[in-house]
Amino acid sequence: MIQQPGTSGLVLNEALLWDKSRDGRCAISLPKQDVDRATLDDSLTGDIPDLPQLSELDVVRHYTRLSQWNFGVDTGMYPLGSCTMKYNPKTNEVQAARKGFAEAHPLAGDEFSQGSLKLMYNLERYLAELTGFEAVTLQPAAGAHGELTGMLMMHAYFAKKGKQRSKIIIPDTAHGTNPASAALCGFEPINVKSGPDGILDPETIAAVMDEDTAGIMVTNPNTLGLFESNIKKIADIVHSKGGLVYGDGANMNAIMGIVKPGEIGIDVLHLNLHKTFSTPHGGGGPGSGPVAVGKRLEPFLPVPRVVKELDSYKFITDCPETIGKIHTFYGHFGIMVRAYAYILSMGAKGLLDTSRLAVLSANYIKESLKGTLNLPYDRPCMHECVFNDEIQQKNHITTVDMAKRLLDYGFHPPTIYFPLVVHGAFMVEPTESESKEDIDQFIDAVKAIAKEAKEDPEKLRKAPFLTKVTRLDEVTAARKPCLKG
Amino acid sequence: MRYLPHTKEDIETMLKVAGVSSIDDLFLSIPDDLKTKDGIDIPEGLSEWELDTHMEELASANIASKNYKYFIGAGSYDHYIPAIIPYLISRSEFMTAYTPYQPEVSQGTLQGIYEFQTMITQLLGMDVATASHYDCGTALAEAALIALKKNKKSNKIAVSALTHPSHRQIIQTYISPSGYEIVEIPYTKEGLTDINALKDMDDIAGIAIQSPNFFGNIEDLKTFKVVADEKKILFITSFTEALAYGLLKNPGSFGADLVAGEGQSLGISKSFGGPGLGLLAGTKKQMRNLPGRYIGKTKDANGKEGFVLTLATREQHIKREKASSNICSNNGLNAMVAAMYLATVGKIGIREIAQQNHDKAMYLKKTLEKAGFESVFDTPFFNEFILKAPAGFKQKRIGLIKNKYIFAGICLDPFYPELKGHYLFCATETVSKNDIDQLAKEVQ
């Protein structure tokens, strides 16, 4: 067996900030007071917030120790399905930290922000080119925010047509945010099942699509890692009833340079810069969720929009049909810088290779683990593959037990219990960044765990053993919430 | 390409295992007519050093690359960022982790955000704070939706005209598809939200007041709470300058039900407006209505203390279309930055920095008045204020930026057409007395 990365080492305990606090300490050199003290009326001033009092080294140690309790992509393989945990290039951080970007004030004025505007303009063009659409907005702050933006635009489109629609079709392989985003726009989700082969059957859509339905939200490739081969037929059905097709582009990492969603009947698509375009997830954000649209929806894009005139760039807000603003300024510019640096570093060929290798690695894992784990949909996958715990259930071992045991082996577990359409799902997305050796270690670890499931199931149920804490009591955490110290 | 590890041999072996003869074969499930014919028209990849050159060229086309002085705020503030903050936040265990769905290997993020939630409740005097939102505008829109959804009788939310103009637009964008409306509460000649106008408004589901307001003026939140109670509706407050609450009475002490705020001032770079940090806090009663993630304290199977994501049953991945919001990713890394900042400045630093912001702004106002600017409001303010500019300032201001990199005020014409020739000035701890005197000399 290949030597696994997981081992135990010294991890230091670290108290909560306020338990370390001692009156009189302060970790900042306060700026000099060079003007007179101006007092505010007592009725306006309040008690000083009871923040901890620490020295600079206290703060440094605190966060250094905390960081060591975390597992990131830089620590090891992070094969979370549908999350595209690829390598986050370090040069991207250097680019975003340049003074001219990091210290740019959003209201400095177009004339004095030409670098930011040009970057945004170029990034919009590149994303439009990659997706096959006319126009892009970079304003949405996250994937779900992009979905909401897309739904708002669909809502505005039907409002302009003079007849609002009340429903939207959402397949069972959609991301959880899809129905929530649609509901915010008053669309009632009509849930449809994918076919026995894991993809949508056009007839299912034809049966529910009517003139009160705004359209469909499709994730393609879907969350089973399968390409919706019937997408064009489905789009034709939706369009024939006057509806629109929303594409969730969270899984764009599988098809860059191969399929352009704008060319296959999709009307509006969001991307996740923090998935496909390598910006860090940051332990939950900030991300960025640009939305691409064709000519039909372009008038509804949020404002301001970036335009180029001769050799200079400016924001325009004079767009009468716009849905308005969805972010205080222009979206997560710092994230855009990173994604732009990534696209420029990869180039057209690099992006195409990325998708090809991401798909190759997923298929390699699928074939290597087929038999060890049950594979409910046995067909060529895109960038991710979905197994489940059917084989291990015989020993009363579930997906969560295997996931927790993987931690001991030094891997972040795959996405578990999603998509909902697969019972006990174990969804693996290696991404193109992982080398064959790392993937082989992962495959070996899963095989070893499957063996343990037969031979020592009790051990799996108690895993993990090497982490700082073991399984946590989430039930009590939710029943008696303690959200502050 | 240096990010792609696959060797030729790797590819061959992997293809063999996958049971196909070429990578193209893996894409056979995509019908040929759906594949793009044109390839992608994006330039050839750059080396790291070519990229540096290109990016520096762009960055230096922003005037922020120069030795600037900002006398502007309006939702994005120039503050000192201690060196330890960018240093610590670039620890890649924080930066390259996903949402802490596997708590056993995410205790760093989890404890850090739990501490963040705690310090935000202390700053705002509220019972609970979420693990963050995108920005103040989107957090405020969510707060407005909570008030509207809760109130079955009314479909209107009263929002102060002195709420950041972008935030009012975001609320509009978020609520209008559901048939809800904003009614704007006008402002008085003191530069404060007109409470009398509010009293006359019937049939509203909630009140949203920004303090310090967009003009920098400090609202009397107590009086708005009284009106909210009389009308039996939710009282929402917001703010764009988090450091104000190092000095001012916090919204909790005035009985706010929900507070939405911008946390960019807490150690986060301006970055052309984002990512900032949406703060969202509430009373205990509102805990289950607030959207987004929470971190809670619990114990592991061995009785050891630890932290987990909790109360997730409100969220979209479980409740789907019945969720309180569609939010999934938030601005977690910036929440961590804010926690680091609050721990760094601490109890002593936050008051002193806030006080210095007030001192500098008072001095700037006095100095500009002496230089020919006209005072507009005689109302207490925090680090921002409005002045009417003397004739010819509009051109002078552009010249100042071009030649001296000094940003003197934001023109209010586009936001409040009735305030033609008025400018919103800001002073923080980053401008010295000398900078202010210099500015006065230039604009005289």
Interface residues (C-beta under 8 A of the other chain):
Chain A: E14 L16 L17 W18 S21 G24 R25 C26 A27 I28 L30 P31 Q33 D34 V35 D36 R37 A38 L40 D41 L44 T45 G46 I48 P49 D50 L51 P52 Q53 L54 E56 V59 V60 H62 Y63 T64 L66 S67 Q68 W69 N70 F71 G72 V73 D74 T75 Y78 L80 C83 M85 K86 Y87 N88 P89 T91 E93 V94 Q95 A96 A97 R98 K99 G100 F101 A102 E103 A104 H105 P106 L107 A108 G109 E111 F112 S113 Q114 G115 S116 K118 L119 Y126 E129 L130 G132 A141 A142 G143 A144 H145 E147 L148 L152 H155 G176 T177 P179 A180 S181 A182 A183 L184 C185 G186 E188 P189 L226 F227 S229 I231 K232 I255 M256 G257 I258 V259 K260 E263 I264 H274 S278 P280 H281 G282 G283 G284 G285 P286 G287 P302 I323 G324 K325 I326 H327 T328 F329 Y330 G331 H332 F333 G334 I335 V337 A341 I343 L344 S345 M346 G347 A348 K349 G350 L351 L352 D353 T354 R356 L357 V359 L360 S361 N363 Y364 K366 E367 S368 R379 P380 M382 A403 K404 L407 H412 P413 F418 E432 S433 E434 S435 K436 K462 P464 T467 K468 V469 T470 R471 L472 D473 E474 T476 A477 A478 P481 C482 L483 K484 G485
Chain B: M1 Y3 L4 P5 H6 T7 D10 I11 T13 M14 L15 V17 A18 G19 V20 I23 D25 L26 F27 L28 S29 I30 P31 D33 L34 K35 T36 G39 I40 D41 I42 P43 E44 G45 L46 E48 L51 D52 H54 M55 E56 E57 L58 A59 S60 A61 N62 I63 A64 S65 Y68 Y70 I72 A74 G75 S76 D78 Y80 P82 I84 P86 L88 S90 R91 S92 E93 F94 M95 T96 A97 Y98 T99 P100 Q102 P103 E104 V105 S106 Q107 G108 T109 Q111 G112 I113 Y114 E115 Q117 T118 M119 T121 Q122 L123 G125 V128 A129 A131 S132 Y134 D135 C136 G137 T138 H164 S166 H167 Q169 I170 Q172 T173 Y174 P177 S178 G179 I218 Y245 G246 L247 L248 K249 N250 S253 E262 S269 K270 S271 F272 G273 G274 P275 G276 M287 R293 Y294 I295 G296 K297 T298 K299 D300 A301 N302 K304 G306 F307 V308 T310 L311 A312 T313 Q316 H317 I318 K319 R320 E321 K322 A323 S325 N326 I327 C328 S329 N330 N331 G332 L333 N334 M336 M340 L342 A343 T344 V345 G346 K347 I348 G349 I350 R351 E352 I353 Q355 Q356 H358 D359 K360 M362 Y363 P380 I398 I401 F407 I410 E429 T430 S432 K433 N434 I436
